[in-house]
Amino acid sequence: MNPKSTNTKPAKLCYEHIGGKLGQLLLENFADKAWITKKTPTDKHFYITELGEKEFIKLGIDISQIKSEDL
């Protein structure tokens, strides 16, 4: 694929996270699939559900690299 193609779509990084529209679409998709959720709708942070753990592993994503946090 030619990176200068007019069809090239950005996958932006924001610090150590995927940002931009791709990050937003991933977040919305994972939430819709219940792979991630919030404890309450007003919470700022999401956490990975048990279903999400299984599905991310199926995709080959090593979630053991994600540090636990008190949310």
Buried (B, 14 or more C-beta within 10 A) or exposed (E): EEEEEEEEEEEEEEEEEBEEEEBEEBEEEBBEEEBBBEEEEEEEEBBBBEEBBEBBEEEEEEEEEEEEEEE
